[in-house]
Amino acid sequence: MKKLERKLKENKLKEEKEAQDLENYQLENEALRSGQSANLAVVRQNADTALQNLLAVITSSRSSIKQLLSGAESLQLVADLLKSIDRVSEVSDDGQ
């Protein structure tokens, strides 16, 4: 009888330990899930920051391209002007 009581007590202690382990695992899972949510929020924030930086670079690049094209047009005008001056001087040399 005492052996049976001791066995029941051991089984009860084992069940209590397993119940405590289960509760600990559940708490750990909840903590991990909330951590994943926090990590996901950080990833989203980083992606948003990267997007904003990329949009700023695009805007700056477009501005630089416009300035480059404007400069190229100015250089073309100067080149055309120099060609005209060269032609005028040729005509002038031929006419003298």
C-alpha positions, -999 to +999 in steps of 0.1 A: +000+000+000+028+024+009+045+015-024+013+024-043+010+057-024+046+066-031+041+058-068+010+080-069+029+108-052+057+104-077+033+105-106+015+135-092+049+154-088+058+143-124+025+157-137+029+189-118+064+193-133+051+186-168+023+211-163+049+237-151+071+229-181+041+233-204+033+267-189+069+277-193+070+266-229+038+285-236+052+317-220+084+313-240+064+309-272+044+340-265+077+359-258+092+347-291+060+356-310+061+391-296+098+394-303+091+384-339+064+411-341+089+436-328+115+424-353+090+427-381+082+463-371+120+471-372+122+455-407+093+475-419+108+507-404+141+500-421+124+493-454+106+526-451+138+545-443+155+528-473+126+538-495+127+574-484+165+575-490+161+559-524+134+585-534+158+613-523+186+598-544+162+596-574+152+632-570+188+643-567+198+622-597+170+637-618+182+672-608+218+664-617+207+650-651+187+682-658+218+703-649+240+681-671+217+685-701+215+722-696+252+724-695+255+703-726+231+726-744+251+756-734+283+739-746+266+731-779+256+768-783+292+778-777+305+753-802+280+765-828+290+801-821+327+792-826+318+775-859+300+806-870+330+828-861+353+804-879+331+806-910+329+844-908+367+846-906+370+823-937+346+844-957+364+875-945+398+860-956+384+851-990+369+885-994+401+904-988 
